[in-house]
Every structure is written in structure tokens, then in C-alpha cells.
Amino acid sequence: MKLLNRVAIVTGGGTGIGRAISLIFAKEGAKVAIASRRKDVIEKVAEEINTLGKESMAIPTDVSQSSQIKSMVEKILNKWGRIDILVNNAYWAKNSKVLDITEEEWDKTIAVTLKGPFMGAKYVIPSMIEQGGGVIINISSIAGLIYWPYPGTAYSAAKAGLIQLTRSLAADYGKNNIRVNAICPGTIETPAVTPYFIKMPEIKKIAENNNFLGRIAQPEEVAPAALFLASDDSSYMTGAVMVVDGGTTVM
């Protein structure tokens, strides 16, 4: 098993890509702390992991609040004594252009999608330094690399910032054996995205037509990329941006 006895945090781990990452990490031997604002959802994923005979924790956390991230990290260290992997996956977005989005919606998007990963790193890195290393994986998006119509300007700005945060952290803490990489998924069929497909079928059509494979991906097709970056298989990778998009950015 590639992550045997390692401790991982997955924010936004209750649904979609976060759930898929939580499950594949557990199957590969990790103890997984699942964080999200929705207690019922993360508890369900924790039960799935426990059914596999693996260890997990469900920790209700609003990643836009530094006090809650700090508390989350303390709970994990108190229970398992270390943190080997942090996956910053939680996000919030409003599908709006600049003239349509409110200042409050902009601030919330940045707070969850960019500030949350910054604070997650800030509170996790000290323990990683003390234990001799660790891995941080930031789930960005192709919207941080190219223009993409969904889900809007604030989201795109936050995801682009997350890529630069990834590179800065990699540069600053490589000497401490902390590897920091990003994944940029294309359009993935998740519970958060499906309602937009129903309201705006043209978005789904754009996503299906603008990649070489002619389809939308499932969360389980992104999770193996996270496993690769979390494991020793990627031991010489840091500051990298891994694109999982069926070729959308090439088109």
C-alpha cells in the first residue's frame, strides 16, 4: 500500500473529488481526516472508510475561518500525532461575471478557495517540518490556467492564485522536505456541478465538446493523480501543476 500509516487531511472531502480522494487514500493505507462544513456528509464518508477497515475522522470545518482550521489540525495531531498529507480541495463559487457578482460573494469565493489553502498550509507546515517532511496537494482548476466559462471570474482568480501559492510554498519549504503540487481538473461530474448542467445545458455541451475524449470526467478519474502526488512515486516532484482535463487546455 502506497500510503501505509500516513495521516492525511482532505478538505471538502464529503463529496465529489474530495470524497474520491479520501477513499483512495484510505484504501492505500492512510488514516484520513475528512473536513467540510457539512457534518452529515463527511460522517457518511468516514463510515465508508471505517467499513473498509481503515481509520478516519470527520471534522466539521469552515476553511475560511482560521480558528476552525487551527482546531482541526490540533484534533488530528492529538489523535494521530502527525500530518503527512494535506489536500486543499474545498472551494466555494458563484457562477457570475464581474458585473453580476456581489462584493460579499467575491470575498467568500476567495476566503474558501484561496485563503483556506493558505491557512491550511500555515497550520500544517510546522508539524511537517518537525517530523521531517510532508506533502501538500492543492486542487486548482483549468479555470486557473485558461479562460473557462464556468464557474465565473472570482473562482478563476482564486484558482489561478492557488497555482502561484503552490509554487511559492514549494520554493519556500523544499529544503524541509515538504513537496507542494497542484492538480488542475477539467470539468468533473460532481454534486456541485450537476445543478448547473441542469440549469445551463450549454455549459455541459461546451465541456463535452472541448476536450479530446468528448466527455466529462468522474471524480474517481482525478483521485489517482492525487494518490500519485501524495505517494513516494512522485518523490522528485514539487512546484508542479498536473492537468487532468482530457486535453481541454491543449484545445
N, C-alpha and C positions, 0 to 999 in steps of 0.2 A: 504494500500500500504506500502511495506516494506522500501522504501527509500523516503518517502514523504518529500519534501522541502530540501533534501540534495543535495549538489553540488558535482558532480563527474567529474574527468578528465579521459579520456580514450585515451592513445597514441596508434598510429597505429589503430585508430578507424574507418577507412574508409572502410575496407574490412574484410572478414573472421571472426575470433574470436572477434576482436575489434569491428566490426560492430554489431555483435550479442550481445555483452555485452552492447554497447551503447543503443541499442534498448530495451533490457530487463530492464536496469536501468531506462530508461525514462518511460516505461510502469508501473514501480513500484514507480513513483513519483519523481525521481531525475531530477535535472537540469543538463544537460550533456554537457561538453566541449569536443569536438572531435578534436584531434590533429594528424596531419600527414603532410608529405611533399607535398602530392597531394591535392591541394586545391579543385579541381573539385570533387574528390571522397568524401571528408569529407563534402562538401557542400550538396551533394546528401543525405548523411545520416542525416544531420541536417534538411533537408527538410522533410525526412521521420518522424523524431521526431516531428517537428512542425505540421505535418499533424495529429499526434496523439493528438494534443492539449497541448503538453508539450514544455518546454523551452530548447533551445540548442544553442551552439556556435560552429562554425567551425573555428579553429585557425591553419593556416598553420605553422608547426613547424618541424624543423630538430632537433631531440632529441640528436644528437651528438654535438650540439652547445649550450654551457651553456647560452649564451646571449639570444638565442631564447626560451629556457625553462624558464628563468627568466621573459622574456617578456610575455610569455604565462600565467604564474602564476599571474603576475600583472594585466593582462587584465581580468582574471576571478575574482580576488579579487575586482577590480574596479567595475565590473558589479554586482556580486552577494554577495560580502562581506565575503565569507568564502569558504573553500575547505574541504569537509568531506571525500572524497574518491579519491584516486589516483590509477589508474590501469596502470601499466607499461607493455604495450603489444607490443610496436614497436620493430622490430628486422630487421636485415639485415644479409644475409648469402650467401656464395658461396659454392656450393657442391664440396668440394675439400679436399684431404688429404694433409698432411704437405708438401710433396714434390711438390705438384701441386699448392698450394695457394701462392699468392704473399704476400709480407710484407704489401703492401697497402690494400689488401683485408682482411688480418688478422686484421689490425688496424681498418678498417671500421666496421668489424663484432663486435669487442669488443666495439668500440665507440658507436654504436647504441644499441647493445643488452645488454651490461653491464654498460657502463659509463652513458648511457641515464637514466636508472632507478636510478643510484646513484645520478645524478644531479636532477632528478625529486624529489626524496626524500629530497635532501638537500634544495631545494627551497620551498617545500610544508610543511615540518615539522614545521618550525617556526610558520606559521599561525595555524596549527593544535594544537600546544602547547598553543598558545594564546587563542584559542576557547575552549580548554578543552578536545581535543581528535580528533581521526580520524582513518581512515583505509587505509592501503596501500596493494595492491594486485599485486604481481609480476608474470607475466605469464612466467614460465620457460618451461621445456620440459622433457619428459622421456630421451631425449639425455643428460640431465644433471645428470641423475641417473644411466644409463646403457649405454653400447655401442650400438649405433644405426647408421646405415649406412647413413642416410640422416639427415641433410644436411652438414655433414662434421665436421672436427676437431675443427675449430675455433668456430663454432656455439655451439658445445658440451661443449667446455671450457667456453664459455660465459654463457651458461645456468646453468652450474654447479656453476659458480661464483655467479650467481643470487640467487641461493638457499642459499648460505652462506651469501650473502648480506641481504637476508630476515631474517635469524636467528640473524644476528648482529643487525639489526635495531630493531627487536622485543625485544632483550635483552636491548638495549640502551634506548628505548623510551616507554617501557611498563609502566613505572612509570608516564608517561604523558598521559596515557590512549590512546596510539596510538597502534593499533593492526596491525601487519605486517605478511602476509601469502603468500604462493606461490601456484600456480596451475601448475601441470606438465601434459599437454595433451599428448596423443599419437599422432598418425598420423591423422590429420584432413583434410578434403577435403576443401581447400581454393583456391582462385585465385592464390596465390603464389606457392602452391604445385602442382596444376594440370598440369602445363607445364612440371614438372619433371616426372610425371606419363606418359606423352605422350612420352617424350624422353627416359625414362628408365622404361618400364613397369615392369621390375623385382622388382623395388622398391615398386611399388604398390602391387605386389603379396606378397612380404615379409610382408608388413604392414597388408594385409588382412589375411594372414595365421598365423601371430604371435600374435594373441590375442584370447581370448576365445569366442568372439562373431562373429569372422570370417568376419569382415567388417571394413571399415574406417568410422570414425565419421564425423558428420556435426558440424559446429561452434555452432549451437543452442544447442548442447549437452554439450558444455563447459560453456556457458553463465550462466546457473543456478548455477553452482559451484561458479562463481564469485559473483552472487547475494547473495548466502548464506554467503560468507565471508564478503561481504560489509554490510550486514544487522545485526540487533541485534540477529538474530538466532545463530550467531557464536560468541556471546559476550565473551566467555571464551576461544577462540582460538587465539593464536598468536605464531609465530615462526613455524607454521605447514606447511607441504608440502602435498597438496591434489593431488592425482594422478587420472587422468581421461583418462584411456587408454585401456579400455576393457579387462584388465588383462595382457597386454603385459609385464609389468615388473615382474609379477609373473611367466610367462612362461620362 
